[in-house]
Amino acid sequence: MATNTSSPRHIELGLDTFGDITLDATGAPKSAAHVIRDVVEQAVLADTLGLDYFGVGEHHRDDYAISAPDMVLAAIAGQTQRIRLGSAVTVLSSDDPIRVYQRFSTLDAVSSGRAEVILGRGSFTESFPLFGLDLANYEELFEEKLELFTELLKEKPVSWSGNLRPALHQQSVYPAMESGTLKTWIAVGGSPQSVVRAAHYGLPLMLAIIGGEPAQFAPFAELYHRALKEFGQPGQPIGVHSPGHIAATDQEAMDELWPHYAIMHNRIGKDRGWPALTRAEFDATAGPNGALVVGSPETVAKKITRVAKTLGLTRFDLKYSHGTLPHASLMKSIELYATEVAPRVRANLSQE
């Protein structure tokens, strides 16, 4: 097993949500509007308890409430003070780079400099037909739009041309970032080419680890560092987005999450040809070496610490929402993550 010998002495700990449609106290699905208001409440709690980042994902499906993350983040900005706010992810392939940049520079303004953006191709494809885009151009759309976006990051008039969008000549984009730069991550699921792409542009890498073993991603971290050097880019941070849930005990966390996680997994799997998830498979994925970060605060802290050391992380984002798992359970998980997991992780890493 390859490991990263550089141990991060400081790590940012954040949260991600897709605004999954949850159940109310009667067991009925909540409306998307209600879920969005719940997400704002969850973010306010995360800010109050001192977490570092709150990320909101973009989807265009009936099982997720959020299709416009930047709007939700702006609402959160008005009710929070210090937590950094961003996407998880923004599907750049089916959006316009200029509009994405304008929306997040506006978010940065209203939040007094707390905006970030995580750009990705998206693991769901509903946005492509919705916005009239050809899936046959899946790769080219992302590559071309990312190239343009990185030009916008320079905060100078842009001259650019491509195959899928009209050219620009000395075009300025407003509003400008007050700080002069928008922190921009590239999300990567499991493609070495995507890792190299992030290094080519000198952008931070966010690894989405939603299955398998986190240790299997160590070669990606090593590839990223090598590629940065080969492209003459300065060192950049690596983060991880990984699903999980926290409760008082390991068994309680597992039992609480299982039925909701299984429904979510099987619903997506039906579209993608996956077999139904078994409890044994779930338990294995939630085990010491699996991708699911589930358990008591002590168990979760140990797993995050191990992943941080193995991959040399500077940030770990817990994807805390899972299908129909109720709002009250999510709020309790956030509370435990902030008050019990975060101090343990930081203490563990400070001992290195």
C-alpha positions as a printed Julia matrix, in Angstrom:
352×3 Matrix{Float64}:
   0.0    0.0     0.0
   1.44   3.34   -1.04
   1.31   6.05    1.59
   2.11   9.72    1.73
   4.79  10.29    4.32
   3.97  13.99    4.74
   1.54  14.31    7.67
  -0.71  17.37    7.64
  -0.31  19.17   10.97
  -3.34  21.33   10.28
  -6.43  20.2     8.47
  -9.62  22.01    7.57
 -12.76  20.05    8.38
 -15.86  20.73    6.33
 -19.27  19.4     5.38
 -20.93  18.68    2.04
 -24.58  18.13    1.19
 -26.58  17.6    -1.97
 -29.82  18.64   -0.29
 -31.17  15.1    -0.35
 -34.96  14.93   -0.01
 -35.5   13.86    3.62
 -38.45  12.55    5.6
 -40.56  14.51    8.06
 -41.7   13.29   11.49
 -44.55  11.28    9.92
 -42.24   9.51    7.48
 -43.43  11.51    4.47
 -40.97  13.17    2.06
 -40.41  16.85    2.67
 -40.85  19.39   -0.1
 -37.72  20.63   -1.86
 -38.38  24.09   -0.41
 -38.46  22.7     3.13
 -35.23  20.76    2.55
 -33.47  23.89    1.27
 -34.47  25.76    4.43
 -33.17  22.82    6.47
 -29.83  23.0     4.63
 -29.5   26.67    5.59
 -30.17  25.72    9.21
 -27.54  22.96    9.01
 -24.98  25.41    7.65
 -25.72  27.92   10.4
 -25.09  25.2    12.99
 -21.8   24.28   11.3
 -20.71  27.92   11.41
 -21.75  28.34   15.04
 -19.75  25.26   16.04
 -16.59  26.4    14.24
 -16.32  24.1    11.22
 -14.23  25.36    8.31
 -16.26  24.75    5.15
 -19.79  24.12    3.97
 -20.27  22.77    0.44
 -23.51  22.45   -1.52
 -23.83  20.13   -4.51
 -25.68  20.68   -7.78
 -28.23  18.18   -9.13
 -31.21  18.28  -11.43
 -33.24  15.34  -10.1
 -36.31  14.87   -7.94
 -34.35  13.19   -5.13
 -32.17  16.26   -4.53
 -33.5   19.71   -3.68
 -30.63  21.91   -4.84
 -30.12  22.83   -8.49
 -28.68  26.32   -7.84
 -25.99  25.96   -5.13
 -24.83  29.55   -5.34
 -28.32  30.81   -4.42
 -28.45  28.57   -1.35
 -24.91  29.61   -0.41
 -25.86  33.28   -0.66
 -28.72  32.67    1.77
 -26.3   30.9     4.1
 -23.8   33.75    3.79
 -26.37  36.16    5.2
 -26.78  34.05    8.36
 -23.16  33.01    9.04
 -19.98  34.76   10.06
 -16.82  32.76    9.39
 -17.39  29.43    7.65
 -16.13  29.23    4.06
 -18.82  28.53    1.48
 -18.63  26.71   -1.83
 -19.96  24.09   -4.18
 -19.7   20.32   -4.01
 -19.56  20.37   -7.01
 -20.41  22.9    -9.71
 -21.01  20.98  -12.94
 -18.92  23.2   -15.17
 -19.48  21.03  -18.25
 -23.14  22.08  -18.48
 -22.75  25.66  -17.28
 -21.18  28.82  -18.65
 -17.76  29.57  -17.13
 -18.36  33.31  -17.12
 -21.7   33.0   -15.31
 -20.16  30.57  -12.8
 -17.34  33.01  -12.12
 -19.74  35.95  -11.77
 -21.98  34.06   -9.37
 -19.13  32.99   -7.11
 -17.42  36.38   -7.18
 -20.8   37.8    -6.12
 -21.03  35.18   -3.36
 -17.54  36.2    -2.29
 -18.68  39.8    -2.03
 -21.79  39.13    0.05
 -19.89  36.72    2.33
 -16.93  39.1     2.84
 -14.41  36.84    1.12
 -15.57  33.35    2.09
 -16.39  31.88   -1.35
 -14.76  28.87   -2.98
 -15.77  26.77   -5.96
 -15.19  23.08   -6.68
 -15.47  22.34  -10.38
 -16.31  18.92  -11.77
 -17.78  17.06  -14.69
 -20.57  15.63  -12.57
 -21.39  11.97  -11.98
 -25.02  12.59  -13.0
 -25.84  13.65  -16.54
 -29.36  15.12  -16.24
 -28.05  18.66  -16.73
 -26.81  17.92  -20.26
 -30.17  17.38  -22.0
 -31.75  19.96  -19.67
 -29.48  22.66  -21.06
 -29.36  21.32  -24.63
 -25.88  19.84  -24.53
 -24.68  16.72  -26.34
 -23.29  14.02  -24.06
 -21.02  13.02  -26.93
 -19.07  16.18  -26.05
 -18.78  15.25  -22.35
 -14.98  15.38  -22.19
 -14.47  18.27  -24.58
 -17.06  20.44  -22.81
 -15.26  20.19  -19.49
 -11.77  20.62  -20.9
 -12.71  23.68  -22.94
 -14.75  25.34  -20.22
 -12.08  24.71  -17.61
  -9.5   26.3   -19.88
 -11.67  29.42  -20.11
 -12.36  29.42  -16.37
  -8.66  29.37  -15.54
  -8.24  32.44  -17.74
 -10.94  34.21  -15.73
  -9.05  33.4   -12.52
  -6.27  35.75  -13.66
  -8.64  38.71  -13.2
  -7.48  40.34  -16.45
  -9.25  41.02  -19.76
  -9.69  37.66  -21.49
  -8.96  36.75  -25.06
  -9.91  33.14  -25.73
 -11.32  30.89  -28.43
 -12.62  27.32  -28.49
 -14.83  24.97  -30.47
 -18.0   24.91  -28.37
 -18.42  28.53  -27.3
 -18.05  31.92  -29.03
 -14.62  33.5   -28.71
 -13.77  36.39  -26.39
 -11.5   39.32  -27.19
 -10.15  41.44  -24.36
 -13.35  40.87  -22.4
 -13.49  41.86  -18.73
 -15.77  40.0   -16.33
 -17.49  41.61  -13.36
 -17.63  41.81  -10.41
 -13.94  41.4    -9.74
 -12.87  39.39   -6.72
 -12.15  41.71   -3.81
  -9.19  39.55   -2.78
  -8.0   39.18   -6.36
  -8.49  35.43   -6.53
 -11.22  32.79   -6.25
 -10.07  29.57   -4.61
 -10.91  26.9    -7.17
 -10.65  23.14   -6.69
 -10.92  20.39   -9.29
 -13.01  17.41   -8.2
 -11.73  13.99   -9.25
 -13.51  10.67   -8.87
 -11.13   8.05  -10.17
  -9.4    9.22  -13.33
  -5.62   9.73  -13.53
  -6.22  12.05  -16.49
  -8.33  14.3   -14.27
  -5.56  14.37  -11.65
  -3.04  15.44  -14.28
  -5.48  18.06  -15.59
  -5.76  19.63  -12.15
  -1.98  19.72  -11.86
  -1.64  21.21  -15.35
  -3.73  24.21  -14.33
  -2.13  24.41  -10.89
  -5.44  24.0    -9.07
  -6.08  22.22   -5.74
  -7.3   18.63   -5.97
 -10.49  17.36   -4.32
 -10.74  13.56   -4.34
 -14.27  12.18   -4.16
 -13.89   8.9    -2.28
 -17.3    7.28   -2.2
 -16.36   3.62   -2.57
 -13.48   1.21   -2.22
 -10.65   1.96    0.18
  -9.26   5.48    0.67
  -5.73   4.04    0.67
  -6.25   3.11   -2.99
  -6.19   6.84   -3.79
  -2.61   7.27   -2.52
  -1.19   6.78   -6.05
  -3.42   9.65   -7.23
  -1.96  11.94   -4.55
   1.54  10.92   -5.58
   0.73  11.42   -9.28
  -0.65  14.87   -8.5
   2.51  15.98   -6.69
   4.73  14.64   -9.5
   2.61  16.31  -12.18
   2.67  19.66  -10.38
   6.48  19.54  -10.42
   6.61  18.48  -14.08
   4.32  21.37  -15.06
   6.35  23.82  -13.01
   3.41  24.56  -10.73
   3.73  25.38   -7.03
   2.54  22.89   -4.43
  -1.24  22.73   -3.97
  -3.54  21.28   -1.31
  -5.37  17.98   -1.55
  -8.81  17.5    -0.04
 -11.2   14.57    0.25
 -14.98  14.44   -0.02
 -16.3   11.26    1.59
 -19.72  10.13    2.88
 -20.36   9.42    6.52
 -22.57   9.67    9.57
 -21.88  10.06   13.3
 -23.87   8.96   16.34
 -23.1    8.16   19.97
 -21.94   4.61   19.22
 -20.76   2.69   16.18
 -23.82   0.46   16.15
 -26.22   3.36   16.48
 -24.57   5.22   13.6
 -24.62   2.14   11.37
 -28.2    1.21   12.15
 -29.41   4.78   11.76
 -27.74   5.29    8.39
 -28.27   1.86    6.8
 -31.92   1.99    5.61
 -31.6    5.49    4.18
 -28.25   4.83    2.55
 -29.54   1.59    1.01
 -32.57   3.33   -0.51
 -30.35   6.04   -1.99
 -27.78   3.56   -3.31
 -30.4    1.3    -4.87
 -32.3    4.17   -6.46
 -29.15   5.39   -8.21
 -28.05   1.83   -8.89
 -31.29   1.06  -10.71
 -30.35   3.66  -13.33
 -26.76   2.46  -13.54
 -27.21  -1.28  -13.43
 -25.83  -1.87   -9.93
 -27.03  -4.83   -7.87
 -28.99  -4.07   -4.71
 -26.76  -3.19   -1.76
 -26.65  -5.78    1.03
 -26.15  -5.05    4.7
 -22.93  -7.07    4.63
 -21.56  -4.88    1.81
 -22.61  -1.76    3.68
 -20.9   -2.96    6.86
 -17.7   -3.69    4.93
 -17.7   -0.25    3.31
 -18.22   1.3     6.74
 -15.41  -0.8     8.23
 -11.93   0.45    9.21
 -10.59   0.48    5.63
 -13.75   1.42    3.73
 -14.87   4.71    2.23
 -17.89   5.27    4.49
 -16.93   7.33    7.54
 -19.53   5.97    9.94
 -19.49   5.43   13.69
 -18.93   7.03   17.04
 -16.86  10.23   17.26
 -13.79   8.23   18.27
 -14.15   5.78   15.36
 -14.77   8.54   12.82
 -11.87  10.64   14.11
  -9.49   7.67   13.78
 -10.58   7.03   10.2
 -10.29  10.68    9.15
  -6.86  10.89   10.78
  -5.71   7.78    8.95
  -6.98   9.04    5.59
  -5.42  12.47    6.18
  -2.03  10.93    6.9
  -2.2    8.48    4.02
  -3.1   11.09    1.41
  -1.41  14.15    2.89
  -4.68  16.08    3.18
  -5.22  19.7     4.06
  -9.01  19.32    4.07
 -11.59  16.64    4.73
 -15.24  17.26    3.8
 -17.81  14.88    5.27
 -20.78  14.32    2.97
 -23.26  14.1     5.82
 -26.62  13.88    4.0
 -27.79  10.52    2.7
 -31.11  10.03    0.97
 -34.04  10.23    3.34
 -32.0   10.44    6.57
 -34.02  12.97    8.63
 -33.0   16.54    9.42
 -32.75  15.86   13.17
 -30.25  13.05   12.55
 -28.21  15.3    10.26
 -28.13  18.08   12.86
 -26.93  15.65   15.55
 -24.26  14.27   13.21
 -23.03  17.82   12.48
 -22.91  18.6    16.19
 -20.83  15.51   16.98
 -18.54  16.14   14.0
 -17.79  19.67   15.17
 -17.61  19.18   18.92
 -16.12  15.7    19.27
 -14.61  14.52   15.98
 -12.82  17.72   14.94
 -10.89  18.17   18.23
  -9.82  14.52   18.15
  -8.59  14.73   14.55
  -6.62  17.9    15.19
  -5.11  16.47   18.38
  -4.12  13.29   16.54
  -2.43  15.2    13.74
  -0.67  17.65   16.07
   1.13  14.74   17.69
   3.01  13.93   14.49
